[in-house]
Amino acid sequence: MEARVARLETHVEYIRRDLDVMTADLKEVHSDLTSIKRRMAYLGGAGFVVAAIFAWVINNRFDEIVKILTKVAG
């Protein structure tokens, strides 16, 4: 009976150790996901700004752009 209890205690110790490792890994994954979310939010905003500037340039300089493109194509 004592041997079985000792084996069970050993198994429980290994399970606890593995759970501690998994907890640490989950904290790291959570940190990485938070970082990715922040970067994605920044990229969305930066993409909008770049697209808005590009649209403004196209809108204000459309005639010049068409002339340049026709010179290159012709």
C-alpha positions in Angstrom: 0.0 0.0 0.0 2.8 2.4 0.9 4.5 1.8 -2.5 1.3 2.7 -4.3 0.9 5.9 -2.3 4.5 6.8 -3.0 4.0 6.2 -6.7 0.9 8.3 -6.7 2.7 11.1 -4.9 5.5 11.0 -7.5 2.9 11.2 -10.3 1.2 14.1 -8.6 4.6 15.9 -8.3 5.2 15.4 -12.0 1.7 16.6 -12.9 2.2 19.8 -10.7 5.6 20.4 -12.4 4.1 20.1 -15.8 1.2 22.4 -14.9 3.6 25.0 -13.7 5.5 24.8 -17.0 2.2 25.1 -18.9 1.1 28.1 -16.8 4.4 29.8 -17.6 4.0 29.0 -21.3 0.4 30.3 -21.3 1.6 33.6 -19.8 4.2 34.0 -22.5 1.6 33.2 -25.2 -0.8 35.8 -23.7 2.0 38.4 -23.7 2.8 37.6 -27.4 -0.9 37.8 -28.4 -1.2 41.2 -26.6 1.8 42.4 -28.5 0.4 41.2 -31.8 -3.0 42.8 -31.2 -1.2 46.2 -30.5 0.8 45.9 -33.7 -2.2 45.0 -35.8 -4.1 48.0 -34.4 -1.2 50.2 -35.3 -0.9 48.8 -38.8 -4.6 49.4 -39.4 -4.3 53.0 -38.4 -1.1 53.5 -40.4 -2.6 51.8 -43.4 -5.6 54.2 -43.3 -3.3 57.2 -43.1 -1.2 56.0 -46.0 -4.3 55.3 -48.1 -5.8 58.7 -47.3 -2.6 60.5 -48.3 -2.4 58.4 -51.5 -6.0 59.2 -52.3 -5.5 62.9 -51.7 -2.5 63.0 -54.0 -4.4 61.2 -56.7 -7.4 63.5 -56.3 -5.3 66.7 -56.4 -2.8 65.7 -59.1 -4.9 63.4 -61.3 -4.3 65.4 -64.5 -0.5 65.4 -64.0 -0.5 61.7 -63.3 -2.5 60.9 -66.4 0.0 63.0 -68.5 2.9 61.2 -67.0 1.3 57.8 -67.6 0.4 58.7 -71.2 4.0 59.9 -71.9 5.4 56.6 -70.5 2.9 54.5 -72.4 3.1 56.5 -75.7 
